Amino acid sequence: MKLHFKTSSPIVHIGFVLKLEWWALMEASVDPAAASSTGAATVRPAGMRRGLVLLFAVASGSSVANVYYAQPLLDVLAQDFGIGHGTVGGVVSATQVGCALALLLLVPLGDRMDRRRLMAAQLLALVVALVAVAMARSAPALLASMLGVGLLGTAMTQGLIAYAASAAAAHEQGRVVGAAQGGVFVGLLLARVFAGAVSDLAGWRSVYLCAAGLMLALALPLWRQLPTITAAPGATSYPRLIASMAALLRRERVLQVRGLLALLMFAAFNIFWSALVLPLSAPPHGYSHTAIGALGLVGAAGALAAVRAGRWVDRGHGQRTSAAALALLLLAWWPLSLMERSLVALVIGIVLLDLGGQALHVTNQSLIFRTRAEAHGRLVGLYMLFYAVGSGAGAIAATATYAQAGWRGVCLLGAGVSLLALAFWRATRG
């Protein structure tokens, strides 16, 4: 029995999901985790206005969404540019290459520059990259502009999270950063819905033109509302700042372990989301991009619960939370493998996948941020570099596997990667 979605239904539900998600985020972060901030370069304000917290969340979510608009559009991009299903995952991988470059070269800049001016420059450059995607007429032009979107969208997202941490008072840092990260969760979920709906209504190029308009609309509020935070006198030079990241990676075992867990987890995550559009858009299903994108809303349940993972880590349950999250990630592939028989099974699998993935992500970040208070920007850049590598590898592996072995092969691949992550955690938990 085929399920039909009305074209407008995802749009109707977006407002409700945003309100529900924001309420849950605020409730979950009422009691911020205690955190020390020795060596701060600036005097932090006594308290941050809720409107500014919301601006951080909205801007973070809008920035990260740009990196993921392509996922539900892979089939139409393959048709327009003559790219085979076995290689169209390279479009997503191009954005992940941009992510990796941003994490290595741009995100650390926030440790030595005026963050407000840096955000303004990156936002305007991101608008140009989005317009370039919409105007692309060849596969090389598409891939190059997608790389630019990944580069600048990631720099904006992670830069805003670091900005939120720097602008918050010590007693509210957990709440503010949690809200910004929650905005990222929402952006990830709604990116597919937005892209699918706009593509069905006005074509895939309109997705990126609308995204450029949205980012441009955020420019003035961000410039007016973001506090000015200047770099400390005698800040490290840029070459030394970048070189210090290698030393951090060599010395911090928590970063090494949690980074590899993130690589495997995000690979499994992208194996599913990059391949999903291919069977659902083809006969006998023939679902619209709106319907496929609306499945992203199902993951809201996982994100709503996952924001509490940081609290569990604060109570000393980081390893237990990791074990539960990884078990859910592995379990999710059983109902996902039953997609061709039952849409209900698909929905259950998405909830489990998002719940496990987001809970592990929050746990990883909470544990990493406890290691070096003076190097949060570089730590998040290095951690998210593992994420970018995993996401890019997952996208390529997913479409190539689907071309050779179909949906069952994709699910076996995802389950294998999830099992490897669980085994790695067990071997390194001591």
N, C-alpha and C positions, 0 to 999 in steps of 0.2 A: 504493500500500500504506500503510495507516494504522498509525502507531506508537502503541502504548498504553503509558502509564506507570502503574505501580501507585501508589495514593494515598500509600503510605508511603515510596516510594523516595527522594524528595528529602530527607525527614527523616533517613533512614539515612545519607545522604551528607554532611549538613551538618557533622557532627563531623569527618569526614575532611578536608573542604575547609578548615575552620578550622585544623586542625593543620598541614596542608600550607602554608597561607598564612602562618601565624605563623612556621613554621620558615624559610620563604623570606625573610620580612621581617627576621628576626634575622640571617640569613646575609648579606643584602644590605646591612645597616647595621653590619657589624662595624667598618669603618673610617669613622668619621664624617667628614664634610667639615669642613675647617678653617673656622672662622667667628669673627669678632671680635664682641665685645659691649660696645663702649665706651658709657659712660653708663648702665650697668645700675643700676636703683634698689635692688636687693637683693643680698646676698651669696649666691651659688648654692652648693648642696651639692656635695661632692666627687664623688659618684656616686649615680645613682638606682637603687633596687632594681628588679630585673626584674619583681616583682609589681606595682609602681606603674606601670611602663611598660605592662604588660599591661592594667592598669585603665584607663589613658588610651586604649589601643587599643579595648578593649571598649566603654567609655562613648562614645567618638567614633562607633564603628560603630553602636551602638544608637540614638544620637541622630539620625544622618543617615538611618537606615532609616525613621524615622517620616515623613519627607518623601516617600518613594517607595512606600509601601504601596499607594497608590491606583492605580498604573499598571496592574497586572494585574486590577484590579477595575472598570475603566471600564464594561465592558458591563453588569455587574450593577447598578452605580450608576445607569446610564442607565435601566435597567428600573424600579428601585425609585422613582426620583424623576421619571420621565417626561421625561428629558433626551434629545434627539436625538443620534445618533452624530456629527453635524457640529459639535455644541457641547459635548459631554461633556468635551472636552479642557480646558474652562474649570475643571474640578475640579483638574486638575494645575496649571493656571496660577494658581489661587488660592493654592496652596502656594508657588509661585514669587514671587508678590507679597509673601507673608509673608517669604520669603527675602530679597528686596530690602530690605524695611523693616528686617529684623534686621541686615543688613550695614551699613546706613546709620546706624541709631540705637542698636542694642544691642551689637554686637561691639566698637565702639570703647570702650565703658564699661570694658573690662578694663584699659585704660591708666591709669585713674584710680581704680579701686575695688578692694577686697579681692576677689580672684577667687574664693576659696572660698565666700564668702557669696553672691556673684553667681551662681555655678553652682547653689547650693542653691535660690535663689529661682526661677531660670529652670526648673530641673527640676520643681519642684512646679507651676509654672504650665503646663508642658508636659503633665503628667499630667492636669490639668483640661481642657486643650484636646483631648486624645485621647479622654477620656470624652465630651466634647461632640460629637465626630464620631460616636461610637457611638450617642449618644442623638438625633441629628438626625432630624427628621421632615419637613423641607421642604428644597427646594433652596437657598433663601437661608441657612437655618441650617447646612446642610452646607458651603456655600462659606465662610461666616464662620468656622466652626470649622476648616476646612482651612487658611484663612489663618493662624489662630492656631498650628496645628501647624507650618506652614512658618516662621513667625516665630520660635518658640521652639526648634524642632528645629535650625534653622540657627544660632541664637545659641549653643546648647549645643555644637554640633559645632565651629564655628570658634573659640569661646571655649576649648574644651578643647585644641585644637591650639596656640593662643597660650599657654595655661597650661602645656602641656608644654614649649614652648620656653623660657618664663621659669623653670621649675623645674629645667631640666637644666643641668648644668655645661657649660662651653664645649667641652670635649673630647668630649662625648657628645650635643651638641645635635642633630646630624644623625641619629644613631641613634634618639633619642627621638621627634623630630618625624616621622621616617620611619615609625616604628612606629604612631604615632597616625594618620598619613595612610593607612597600610596598613589600619588598622581601619575607616577610612571606606570604602576600596575594598570590603572584605568586607561591610560593612553595606549598601552599594549593591547588591552581588550577591545577598545573601541576603534582602533586603527582599522581592523579588518572589517568591522561593520560599516564604518564611514566609507572605506574604499569600495566595498561591494555595492553599497547603495548608490553612491555617486556615479560609479562606473555603469550601473544598469540604467541610470537616468540620463546621463550626459556623456558617457564614454570615459575611458581610463585616463585620458589626458586632463580631463576636468578635475580629477582627483588631485593632481599635483598643482593645478592652478588654484583650486580652493585652499589647499594646504598653504600655498605661498601667501594667499590673502589672510589666512588665519594668523600666520606668524607675523605678518606685517602689522596686523591689528594689535598684537601683543607688544610691539616695539615701544610705543609711547607709554603705556602703563609701567612697563619694566624700567624704562629710563627715569620716569618720575618717582616711582615707589621704592626701587631697590636702594638700600643704604650704600653710602660710599665707604669702601674698605680698602685702604691703601696698603701696599706691601711694606713690610718692616724695613727700616733703614739697613743698608748693607746686605740686602737680600742676595742669595746665591745666584751666580750667573746662570744663564739658560743652559749652556753646555754642561755645567756641573750639576745642575738640577736634574737634567735628563740622565746623566751618568750615575747619579745617586740611586736611581730606580733599580739598576742592576744589582747594586749592593744590598738594597732592601730585599730583593727577590732571593738573593743567596742566603741571607741571614735569617729571614723570618719563616720558620717552618709552618706556622699557622697559615700564612699566606700561600705557601706552596701547596699544602694539603687542600685547603679550601678552594684555591684556584683550580686545581685539577678536578675537584668535585663539581665546580661550576662549569668547567669545560664539558664534562660528560653529561651533566644535567641539561645544559642548554643545547647540546647536540641532540639529545633525545627529544627535547621540546620542539626543536626546529625540524626534526625528522617527521614529526606528526604534522605540524602546521604547514610546512612547505609542500607536502605531498597531498594533503587533504583535498585541495581544490581539483586535482586531476581526476579522481574517480567520481566526485560528486557533480562535477560539471558535465561529465560525459554520459551517454546513454548507459543503462536505462534510467539513471537518476535525473539528469538534466536540470539540476537546481540552478537558480540564478545566482549571480555574485552577491546579491543582497542576502539571500537565504544562507549561503555559505559563510558570509561575513558575520551574520547574526549569531552563528554558533559561538563566536568569540564572547558574546554576552554571557553564555553559560559559565564561562570561567570566572565570572564575578564572584560566585559563591566561594571558589577557591581563594581568590584574593582577599575577600572579606575575612576569612578565617586566618589566612597566612600572616596578616599584619600583627597578630598576637604572638608570633614566633619570637620576636625580639624580647618580649616580656618573659617568655619561658627561659631564654638564654640568660637574662638578668637574674633569674632565680637559680641558676646553676644547672639547667637541664639542656645545655647545648647539644651534647652527644645524643641524648634521648630524642630530642626534636629532630636531629639529623637522621637517626635511624628510622623514625616514623615517616619522615618526608620521603626518604629513599624507598621505603617499602611501598608507599602509595604510588610513587613514580613507576615502580615495576608492576604493581598490581593493575595500574591503569590500562596497560596494553592488552589485557584479556578482553574487557568490554570493547575496547577500540577495534580489536580484530573482528568483532561481530557486527561491524557497521553495516555490512551489506545485508544482514538479516534484520537488524533492529536499530532504528534511530534512537530509541531510549538507551540502548547500550552505548551508542556513540556519546550521548549526552553525559551519561555516568562516567565514561572514560575521560571526557574532557574535564569534568569537575575534579576527578582524582589527579589527573596530570597537572592541572593548574595549582591545585592545593599543595601537592607534593613539591612541585618546582618552586613556587613562590615561598613556601615555608623554608625550604633549604636555602634559597637566595638570601632571605632576611637573616637566617641564622648565620650563614657565612659572613655577611657584612658585619653583623653584631660582634662576632668573634674577632674579625680582622681589625676593626676599629679600636679594639682594646689593646692592641700591641704598641702602636706608636702614635701618641696624640699629636705630635708635631709634624707628622707626615701623612695626614689623612688624604690629601689630594693625590699624592703619588701612590698610596696604598690602593685607593679606589681605582686609579688608572690601571695599575697592574692587575688587580683582581678582575676588572671588567675586560682586560685584554684576553684572559682565559675564556671569558664569556663570548667574545667576538670570534675567537678561533673555533670554539665549539659550535656556535651558531652557523658559521660559514661552512664548516665541514658537514654539519647535519643537513643543510639545505642541498648541497651537492650530492651527498650520499642518498638522500631521500628520493630525489627525482631520478637518479640513475638506477636505484633499486626498483622503483616503480616501473620504469621502462622495461626492466628485465624480469621481474618477479611479481608485479602487481601489488595490491594492497596487503596481501598476506606477507609478502616479503618485507614490505615497509614495517609492518608490526613486529616481525621477528627481529629485524634490525634494531628497532627502538627498544624492544625488550632486552636484547643482548647488551646494548649500551647501558641501559638502566641497571641491569644485573652487574655489569662491570663496575659501575659507580658504587653500588652497595658493597661489593667485595672489596673495593679500594678503601671505602670508609672503615670497614671492619679491620682491615690490615693496618690502618694508620691511627685508629682511635686512641691508642695508648699514649 
